[in-house]
Structure formats: C-alpha cells, structure tokens
Amino acid sequence: MGVALHASTNAADQALWTDWYAWTVEIAVKSCFVTDNDTQQEMAREFVTETLVGEVRKRSVLAA
C-alpha cells in the first residue's frame, strides 16, 4: 500500500501517504525506545535496521 500511495499523483493519495508515513515513524520510535515489552522493542529495532539498510543499498545503486 505504501509504495502505491507514494507513487500516486493523486492529491488525496499523497495526503494519505503523508499521514500514514508519520504514523509509522511515530509507532517505530515508540516501539524502539518507549516500551516495556522486550519482544516489541526487538521487532521494532529489527524493522528500523532493515529499512535503513535497504535505503543505503538503494542509494548506493542509484549513485553508481
């Protein structure tokens, strides 16, 4: 869903994308740092790490 919304030129889709992205960042930060649930924290940190690694790979490929 995120990929489709991000790629859309429709203003309503872009507004939804902006809201959805902000929500996912908020949830990731809370889950990484503000939780007493060890499993939730571990999974959130893994998600953030994998996302950042993927971005580095994309940027490396695009820069080549």
Long-range contacts (C-beta under 8 A, 24 or more apart in sequence): none
